[in-house]
Amino acid sequence: MRQPETLPQYFLQRVGMYDYPKESIRQKEYGIWRTWTWQESYDMVRAFALGLMELGLTREEHVCSVGDNDREYLWAVLGVQAAGAGITGMFTDAIASEMEYIINHSDSTFVLAQDQEQCDKMLEIRDKLPKVRKIIYWDDRGLWNLENDWLISFDEVCELGRSVLDANATKFEDEIWKSSKDDVALISYTSGTTGLPKGVMLTHNNLIEVTKKAAELDARYDTDNHLSFAPLGWIVEYALGFAPHVIYGIIMNFPEEPETVRENIREIAPELLFYNARLWDQLLGLVQVRMNDATLLNRWLYKTFLPVGYNMADARLNGRNPGIGTVIANAIGDALVFRPLRDQLGMVNVRSAITAGTVLSPDHMKWFHAIGINLKQIYGSTEVCGGMIGHYDDDIKVASVGKPFPGLKMRVTEEGEIHLGGDTVMKGYYKNPEKTAEDLDVDPDGTRWFKTGDAGYIDSDGHLIFQDRLKNMLRLATGESFSPQFIEGRLKFSPYIRDVMAIGDDTRDFVTALIIMDFGNVSHWAEKQGLGFTTFTDLSQKSEVYALVYEAVSEVNKTLDDGAEVRRFALMHKEFDADEAEMTRSRKLKRNVLAEKYGEIIEAMYDGKDEVNVKAQVVYQDGSESVVETDLRIMSA
């Protein structure tokens, strides 16, 4: 067989490796894990690709897709790419107007919409999607009696594809081999924290190179299990799941529902696991809260052996001999505490765990290493296929994001901006040559460099220290500089804090913060304390909850440089919401939107006020809504 250079070509090679029914995909349905072999996957991808071509999909066109991670989504992506077209994923919780922008901007001619919910969004904006020929769905619940010639089922497309096989049995593979490594495989839209999302054009070669280089840090095998759950509107699942699946043959496991991911992870016990920083935050908070509820014996064991785990992790991370006493004590702690805990988390088989998205604080990193989880940071962006910098097994520094993957490059300009270079750098922004020229440099030797807009520096060991977005690096009127993201990460080590926005600029003398409590953990704590409450807003303004968060802020302030401490904070009456444009769909803060929307609260913190009156929309357990006024408290730390 010819040397593959696209993902569908690697898929053909992988299928040809097995002359026996080797499992390729598992998906849990109705409480049972079902299995599909590589040959069965091949049959589905071939049928779908041929069906799309019969419907008129041509090479270099684009197809948008929205749905939960499942086998049909994977087959659809490979089918679209096999036909020579590019795929664009959208977030399932995006509203219709957000989808309208991406579908039209990407010039998509077909949309894959999983179920009735997503089809309803498409029908809502049908008149605004002039280029879309068909909407293809694969979960027909609620769509049985809907007659609409714009909609067609996944199975109908596959049947259409199978009907042409006899006439041209080689068309599928012939079409696959027409593609080249420089063809666009994926248009992935950026999160758009300050403007409209940009369409990042990633080639087959970009995705293949990032997969191969990442595998030099963490080897992948065809016996490895991967649970696919990262949102498919984000680059991560394509780079850590779909591409390694066809290149290295890892087994794709799809959860029964998005809500069952943690349960399914425990059942699968994958060898390599990715969570974004927010999920690692939540996981740590969950363990901390459950330990507070554990039996007296289990709490004693945890408090006794966790310091031993920290000592063991500290020795390993710093290349020191931990000493025989620490080794023995840690082995006992692992048997009694850490291994059972890893088992509960579904990480008993994990060789490497990965965090990305935003930088995880050193406190979090140390805790996971203390309980025996080999957690490593990856740094990058959509424009470089997700990650180009990461930790190597024998060279992990919890304060850094690591070193370049093999064969890739990094540099930091005099202004402190991080640039990333190599084969994983995007082709450009779709229909935006001006921004492409602004963000890309090409060396005389052909190396493509992406200007990240992030601030950082390279330490004496060659590790990259990420600080924040350049535009977010702030200086106070006193001359003190600080990184909001660093402060936010340290505060989120508390199990009672879910989100934070640290605030300060050259017109302010000190740092303040808007803090979102973790409602699940705080409400659980409140119930144990016998503290009554009705709503999120009501609970957030309790003096006891303020005292709880005050302790966390005070502890973090002890670790911050003089002048960078959080001097005042407010516990917000509601969570930051992507539907209200306060966050991106990948959960990044839209700081300019938040600063404007909550400007009155921010000004009150700096004016020395003890409270400010705000209006809040309340949703009750029965689904009813009302708008209430509340006095939002402000506390000095």
C-alpha positions in Angstrom: 0.0 0.0 0.0 1.1 3.6 -0.7 2.5 5.7 2.1 -0.5 7.4 3.7 -0.5 11.2 4.2 -4.1 11.9 5.0 -6.3 10.7 7.9 -8.6 8.6 5.6 -5.5 7.0 4.0 -4.2 6.1 7.5 -7.7 4.7 8.2 -7.4 2.4 5.1 -4.0 1.3 6.2 -5.2 0.5 9.7 -8.2 -1.5 8.4 -5.9 -3.5 6.2 -3.7 -4.5 9.2 -6.3 -6.8 10.7 -7.4 -10.0 9.1 -9.4 -10.8 12.2 -12.3 -9.0 13.9 -10.2 -6.5 15.9 -12.3 -4.1 17.9 -12.3 -0.5 16.8 -15.1 1.3 18.6 -17.2 0.8 21.8 -20.3 2.7 22.7 -22.5 2.3 25.7 -26.2 2.1 25.0 -28.9 1.2 27.4 -26.3 0.1 30.0 -24.4 -2.2 27.7 -21.1 -1.7 25.9 -21.5 -2.5 22.2 -18.5 -3.1 20.0 -17.7 -2.5 16.3 -14.7 -3.9 14.4 -12.4 -2.1 12.1 -14.1 -3.8 9.1 -17.5 -2.7 10.3 -16.2 0.9 10.7 -14.8 0.7 7.1 -18.2 -0.4 5.8 -20.0 2.6 7.5 -17.4 5.2 6.5 -17.4 4.0 2.9 -21.3 3.9 2.7 -21.5 7.4 4.2 -18.8 8.9 2.0 -20.3 7.5 -1.2 -23.8 8.7 -0.1 -22.5 12.2 0.5 -20.9 12.2 -3.0 -24.2 11.0 -4.5 -25.9 14.0 -2.7 -23.5 16.3 -4.5 -20.7 16.9 -2.0 -17.5 17.7 -4.0 -13.9 18.0 -3.1 -12.7 21.0 -1.0 -16.3 21.8 0.1 -17.0 22.1 3.8 -19.5 20.3 6.1 -20.5 21.5 9.6 -21.3 19.0 12.3 -22.9 19.3 15.8 -23.6 16.5 18.2 -22.4 14.5 21.1 -19.3 12.3 20.8 -20.5 9.0 19.3 -19.7 6.4 16.6 -21.8 8.2 13.9 -19.9 11.4 14.5 -16.6 9.6 14.0 -17.8 7.8 10.8 -19.2 11.1 9.5 -15.9 12.9 10.0 -13.9 10.2 8.2 -16.6 10.0 5.5 -16.5 13.7 4.8 -12.7 13.7 4.7 -12.7 10.6 2.5 -14.8 12.5 0.0 -12.1 15.2 -0.1 -14.0 17.8 1.9 -13.3 19.5 5.3 -15.2 19.2 8.5 -16.1 21.9 11.0 -17.3 21.0 14.5 -19.7 23.2 16.5 -20.5 23.1 20.2 -23.8 21.4 21.1 -24.8 24.2 23.5 -24.3 26.9 20.9 -27.4 28.9 20.1 -28.9 29.1 16.6 -27.4 32.5 15.8 -23.9 31.3 16.7 -24.3 28.2 14.5 -25.6 30.4 11.7 -22.4 32.4 11.7 -20.1 29.4 11.6 -22.1 27.6 8.9 -22.2 30.6 6.6 -18.7 31.7 7.3 -17.3 28.2 6.5 -19.4 28.1 3.3 -20.7 24.7 4.4 -23.0 22.9 2.0 -24.2 20.2 4.4 -24.8 20.1 8.1 -24.7 17.0 10.3 -27.1 17.6 13.2 -27.4 14.8 15.7 -31.0 15.0 17.0 -34.2 16.9 17.2 -32.7 19.6 19.4 -30.0 20.4 16.8 -32.3 20.0 13.8 -34.8 22.4 15.4 -31.9 25.0 15.6 -31.3 24.4 11.9 -35.0 24.8 10.9 -35.1 28.0 13.0 -32.5 29.6 10.7 -33.2 27.7 7.5 -33.9 30.9 5.5 -30.5 32.2 6.6 -28.5 29.2 5.3 -28.7 29.6 1.5 -25.8 27.3 0.7 -26.9 24.3 2.8 -28.4 21.5 0.7 -29.2 18.9 3.4 -29.4 18.5 7.1 -28.3 15.0 8.1 -29.4 13.6 11.5 -28.6 10.2 13.1 -30.7 10.1 16.3 -34.3 10.0 15.0 -36.1 10.3 18.3 -38.8 13.0 18.0 -38.3 13.2 14.2 -40.3 10.1 13.1 -43.3 12.1 11.9 -41.5 15.2 10.7 -41.8 15.5 6.9 -39.2 18.0 5.6 -37.3 17.5 2.4 -34.3 19.4 3.8 -33.7 16.7 6.4 -32.3 13.3 5.7 -31.1 10.5 8.1 -27.6 9.2 8.4 -28.9 5.7 7.5 -30.6 7.0 4.3 -27.3 8.6 3.3 -25.5 5.3 3.9 -28.2 3.3 1.9 -27.7 5.8 -1.0 -23.9 5.1 -0.8 -24.4 1.3 -0.8 -26.6 1.5 -3.8 -23.7 2.7 -6.0 -21.2 0.1 -4.9 -22.0 -2.4 -7.5 -21.6 0.2 -10.3 -18.2 1.4 -9.0 -16.7 -0.8 -6.3 -13.4 1.2 -6.2 -14.8 4.7 -6.1 -14.4 5.1 -2.3 -10.7 4.2 -2.2 -9.9 6.0 -5.5 -11.4 9.2 -4.0 -9.4 8.8 -0.8 -6.1 8.6 -2.7 -6.8 11.8 -4.6 -6.2 13.8 -1.4 -2.9 15.1 -0.3 -1.4 16.1 3.1 -1.8 19.8 2.4 -5.6 19.5 1.9 -7.7 21.1 4.6 -9.0 18.4 6.9 -10.6 20.6 9.6 -11.7 24.2 10.0 -11.8 24.7 13.8 -13.2 28.0 15.0 -11.4 29.8 17.8 -13.2 30.7 21.0 -13.5 34.4 20.1 -12.9 36.1 23.5 -12.8 39.6 22.0 -14.6 39.3 18.7 -16.2 36.9 16.2 -14.6 33.4 16.0 -11.9 32.8 13.4 -11.9 29.7 11.2 -8.5 28.0 11.6 -7.6 25.9 8.6 -5.8 22.7 9.7 -4.4 20.3 7.1 -4.2 16.5 7.3 -0.4 17.0 7.7 -1.0 19.3 10.7 -3.1 16.7 12.5 -0.8 13.8 11.6 2.3 15.6 12.7 0.9 16.7 16.1 -0.3 13.1 16.7 3.1 11.6 15.8 5.1 14.1 17.8 2.8 13.8 20.9 3.2 10.0 20.7 7.0 10.5 21.2 6.1 11.9 24.6 3.3 9.4 25.3 3.3 6.2 23.2 0.0 5.0 21.8 -0.9 1.4 21.1 -3.8 -0.4 19.5 -4.7 -1.9 22.8 -5.1 1.5 24.4 -8.6 2.7 25.4 -9.6 6.3 24.8 -12.9 7.7 26.1 -14.1 10.4 23.6 -15.9 13.2 25.4 -14.1 16.5 24.8 -16.5 18.8 22.9 -16.1 18.4 19.1 -16.3 22.1 18.6 -12.8 22.2 20.1 -9.6 20.9 18.5 -8.6 18.6 21.3 -10.7 15.5 20.4 -9.5 15.5 16.8 -5.8 15.7 17.9 -6.0 13.3 20.9 -8.8 11.0 19.8 -9.7 10.8 16.1 -6.3 11.1 14.6 -4.5 8.7 17.0 -7.4 6.3 16.3 -6.6 6.0 12.6 -2.8 6.3 13.0 -2.1 4.1 16.0 -5.4 2.1 16.3 -6.4 3.2 19.8 -9.9 1.9 20.7 -12.5 4.7 20.7 -15.0 4.5 23.5 -18.0 6.7 23.5 -20.0 7.5 26.7 -23.7 6.6 27.0 -24.5 10.3 27.8 -22.4 13.4 28.5 -23.6 13.1 32.1 -22.2 9.6 32.5 -18.6 10.5 31.4 -17.0 10.0 34.9 -18.8 6.7 35.4 -17.8 5.5 31.9 -14.2 6.5 32.5 -14.1 4.3 35.6 -15.5 1.4 33.6 -13.0 1.8 30.8 -10.0 2.8 32.9 -8.1 4.4 29.9 -4.3 4.4 29.6 -4.2 8.1 28.6 -6.7 10.7 29.9 -7.3 14.3 28.9 -9.3 16.7 31.0 -9.2 20.5 30.6 -8.0 22.5 33.5 -11.6 23.2 34.7 -12.4 19.5 35.0 -9.2 18.9 36.9 -10.2 21.7 39.2 -13.6 20.1 39.7 -12.2 16.7 40.3 -9.9 17.9 43.0 -12.7 19.8 44.6 -14.9 16.7 44.5 -12.2 14.6 46.2 -11.7 17.2 48.9 -15.4 17.4 49.7 -15.8 13.6 49.8 -12.9 13.2 52.1 -14.5 15.6 54.5 -17.5 13.3 54.5 -15.5 10.1 54.7 -15.3 7.8 57.8 -13.0 8.8 60.6 -10.5 6.1 59.7 -10.5 7.1 56.0 -10.0 10.7 56.9 -7.1 9.8 59.2 -5.5 7.6 56.5 -5.8 10.4 53.9 -4.3 13.1 56.2 -1.6 10.7 57.3 -0.4 9.6 53.9 -1.0 12.6 51.7 2.1 14.4 53.1 4.1 11.2 52.3 2.7 11.3 48.7 3.8 14.9 48.4 7.3 14.0 49.6 7.5 11.2 47.1 6.2 13.4 44.3 8.6 16.2 45.2 11.6 13.8 45.0 10.5 12.4 41.7 9.8 15.7 40.1 13.1 17.1 41.2 15.2 14.1 40.3 16.1 13.2 43.9 16.3 9.9 45.7 13.2 9.8 47.9 14.9 7.6 50.6 13.9 4.1 51.6 11.6 5.3 54.4 9.6 7.5 52.1 9.4 4.7 49.5 8.1 2.2 52.0 5.6 4.7 53.5 4.4 5.7 50.1 3.9 2.0 49.1 1.7 1.5 52.2 -0.2 4.8 51.4 -0.6 3.7 47.8 -2.2 0.4 48.8 -4.4 1.9 51.5 -5.3 5.3 50.0 -4.0 6.3 46.6 -4.7 3.3 44.5 -8.3 2.9 45.7 -8.7 6.7 45.1 -7.3 6.4 41.5 -9.6 3.5 41.0 -12.6 5.6 42.0 -11.4 8.3 39.5 -11.1 5.7 36.7 -7.3 6.3 36.6 -6.0 3.0 37.8 -4.4 2.2 34.4 -3.4 5.8 33.4 0.1 6.0 32.1 -0.2 9.8 31.5 -2.9 12.3 32.3 -3.0 15.6 30.4 -4.3 19.0 31.1 -4.7 21.9 28.7 -6.9 24.8 27.8 -5.7 27.0 30.6 -2.7 26.5 32.8 -3.3 24.3 35.9 -1.9 25.8 39.1 1.2 24.2 40.6 -0.9 23.3 43.7 -3.2 21.2 41.5 -0.3 19.5 39.7 1.5 18.6 43.0 -1.7 17.1 44.5 -2.3 14.8 41.5 1.3 13.6 41.5 1.1 13.0 45.2 -1.7 10.5 44.7 0.3 8.8 41.9 -1.2 10.3 38.8 1.3 11.3 36.1 -0.3 14.6 35.2 1.4 16.6 32.5 0.6 20.1 31.1 0.2 20.7 27.3 0.3 24.2 25.9 -0.7 25.4 22.5 -3.8 26.7 20.7 -6.2 25.9 17.9 -3.8 27.5 15.4 -1.1 24.8 16.2 -3.5 21.8 16.4 -4.0 22.1 20.1 -0.5 21.5 21.6 3.1 21.9 20.8 4.7 22.3 24.2 4.4 19.7 26.9 6.0 17.8 29.8 8.2 14.8 29.3 8.0 11.9 31.7 11.4 12.5 33.2 11.3 16.3 33.1 8.1 17.7 34.7 8.2 21.1 36.3 4.8 22.0 37.9 5.4 25.7 37.4 6.0 25.3 33.6 4.1 24.1 30.6 7.1 22.0 29.4 9.3 21.9 26.3 8.6 21.7 22.6 7.4 18.4 21.2 10.2 16.7 19.2 11.0 18.6 16.0 9.0 21.7 17.0 10.2 25.1 18.1 9.5 27.9 20.4 10.8 31.4 20.9 10.0 34.5 23.1 10.3 38.0 21.6 11.8 41.0 23.4 8.3 42.1 24.2 7.7 38.7 25.9 5.4 37.2 23.3 5.5 33.4 22.8 5.9 32.2 19.2 5.5 28.5 18.2 7.0 27.0 15.0 6.8 23.8 13.1 4.7 21.4 11.0 1.7 21.7 13.2 1.1 25.4 12.5 -2.1 26.1 10.7 -2.5 26.8 7.0 -4.2 30.1 7.9 -7.5 31.7 8.8 -10.4 30.9 6.4 -11.3 34.0 4.4 -9.1 36.2 6.5 -5.8 36.8 4.8 -5.1 40.0 6.8 -5.3 38.2 10.1 -3.3 35.3 8.7 -0.5 37.7 7.6 -0.6 39.3 11.0 -0.4 36.1 13.1 2.0 34.0 10.9 5.7 34.3 10.0 7.6 32.1 7.7 11.4 31.7 8.0 13.6 31.4 4.9 14.0 27.7 5.7 10.2 27.3 5.5 9.5 27.1 9.2 6.0 28.5 9.9 5.7 30.5 13.2 2.5 31.4 15.0 2.4 34.5 17.1 0.3 33.3 20.1 -0.4 36.6 21.8 0.6 35.0 25.1 3.2 36.2 27.5 5.9 34.0 29.0 9.6 33.3 29.2 12.0 30.3 28.8 13.7 29.4 32.1 17.3 28.2 32.5 16.2 24.5 32.0 14.6 25.3 28.7 11.0 25.1 30.0 8.4 27.5 28.9 6.8 29.5 31.8 3.4 30.7 30.7 2.2 33.9 32.3 -1.1 35.0 30.7 -2.4 36.6 27.5 -0.2 39.6 26.7 -3.3 41.9 26.8 -4.2 40.5 30.2 -0.8 41.1 31.9 -1.7 44.0 34.1 0.1 46.7 36.0 -1.3 48.6 38.9 -1.0 52.3 39.6 1.6 51.4 42.2 3.8 49.9 39.5 3.2 46.3 40.6 2.5 43.9 37.8 0.4 40.7 38.1 -1.1 37.9 36.1 -4.9 37.6 36.6 -4.9 34.0 35.3 -2.2 33.0 37.9 -4.3 34.4 40.8 -7.4 32.8 39.4 -5.8 29.4 39.1 -4.5 29.5 42.7 -7.9 30.5 44.0 -9.7 27.6 42.2 -7.6 25.2 44.2 -10.3 25.7 46.8 -13.2 23.2 46.3 -15.6 26.0 47.1 -14.6 28.3 44.2 -15.6 27.5 40.7 -14.7 30.6 38.7 -12.8 33.8 39.4 -12.1 37.0 37.5 -9.2 39.0 39.0 -9.3 42.7 38.3 -6.8 45.6 38.3 -5.2 48.1 36.0 -3.0 51.2 35.9 -5.7 53.3 37.4 -6.2 51.0 40.4 -4.0 50.6 43.5 -4.9 47.0 44.3 -6.4 43.8 43.0 -10.0 42.8 43.4 -11.9 39.7 42.3 -15.3 38.6 41.2 -15.7 35.0 42.6 -18.2 32.4 41.7 -18.8 29.8 44.4 -19.0 26.1 43.5 -22.7 25.6 44.1 -22.6 21.8 44.4 -19.8 21.8 47.0 -20.9 24.8 48.9 -24.5 23.7 49.1 -23.3 20.3 50.3 -21.2 22.0 53.0 -24.1 24.3 54.0 -26.4 21.3 54.4 -23.9 19.6 56.7 -23.7 22.9 58.7 -27.5 23.1 59.0 -27.4 26.3 57.0 -30.7 26.9 55.3 -31.0 28.5 51.8 -33.3 28.7 48.8 -31.4 29.7 45.7 -27.9 30.1 44.4 -28.2 33.9 45.0 -29.4 33.3 48.6 -26.6 30.9 49.4 -23.9 33.1 47.9 -24.7 36.0 50.2 -24.6 34.1 53.5 -22.0 35.4 55.9 -20.9 31.8 56.6 -20.2 31.3 52.9 -18.2 34.6 52.7 -16.2 33.4 55.7 -15.5 30.1 53.8 -14.3 31.9 50.7 -12.4 34.4 52.8 -10.2 31.6 54.2 -9.3 30.5 50.6 -8.5 34.1 49.5 -6.3 34.7 52.6 -4.3 31.5 52.0 -3.7 32.4 48.4 -2.7 35.9 49.3 0.1 34.5 51.4 1.7 33.0 48.2 1.4 36.2 46.1 3.9 38.9 45.6 3.5 42.0 47.6 1.0 44.3 45.9 -0.6 41.5 43.9 -2.8 40.2 46.7 -6.6 40.2 46.3 -7.6 43.0 48.7 -11.4 43.0 48.1 -13.8 40.5 46.6 -17.5 39.9 45.9 -19.3 36.6 45.8 -21.4 36.8 42.6 -25.1 36.1 42.7 -25.0 33.9 39.5 -22.5 31.9 37.5 -20.8 33.2 34.4 -22.8 32.0 31.4 -21.7 31.3 27.9 -25.3 31.9 26.7 -25.0 35.5 28.0 -21.7 35.9 26.1 -19.8 36.1 29.5 -17.7 33.1 28.6 -16.7 31.3 25.4 -18.1 27.8 24.6 -14.7 26.5 25.7 -15.3 28.2 29.1 -12.8 31.1 28.7 -13.7 34.3 30.4 -14.7 37.2 28.1 -13.1 39.8 30.4 -14.2 42.9 28.5 -17.8 41.7 28.6 -17.7 40.9 32.3 -15.9 44.2 33.1 -18.6 46.2 31.4 -21.6 44.1 32.6 -20.5 44.0 36.2 -18.9 47.5 36.2 -21.1 48.7 39.0 -19.9 45.9 41.3 -16.3 46.5 40.4 -16.5 50.2 41.1 -18.2 49.5 44.4 -15.2 47.3 45.4 -12.8 50.1 44.6 -15.0 52.8 46.2 -14.8 51.0 49.6 -18.5 50.1 49.7 -19.7 47.1 51.7 -22.5 46.2 49.4 -24.1 47.0 46.0 -27.7 46.4 44.9 -28.1 44.1 41.9 -30.9 42.4 40.0 -30.7 38.6 39.5 -32.8 36.2 37.4 -33.6 33.2 39.6 -34.6 29.7 38.2 -36.3 27.5 40.7 -36.3 23.7 40.9 -39.7 23.5 39.2 -38.4 25.5 36.2 -40.2 28.7 37.0 -38.3 32.0 36.8 -38.4 35.4 38.5 -36.2 38.4 38.8 -35.2 39.4 42.3 -33.1 42.2 43.7 -30.4 41.5 46.2 -27.7 43.3 48.0 -24.4 41.9 46.9 -21.9 41.9 49.8 -18.3 43.0 49.3 -15.6 41.8 51.7 -12.0 43.0 52.3 -9.3 40.3 52.5 
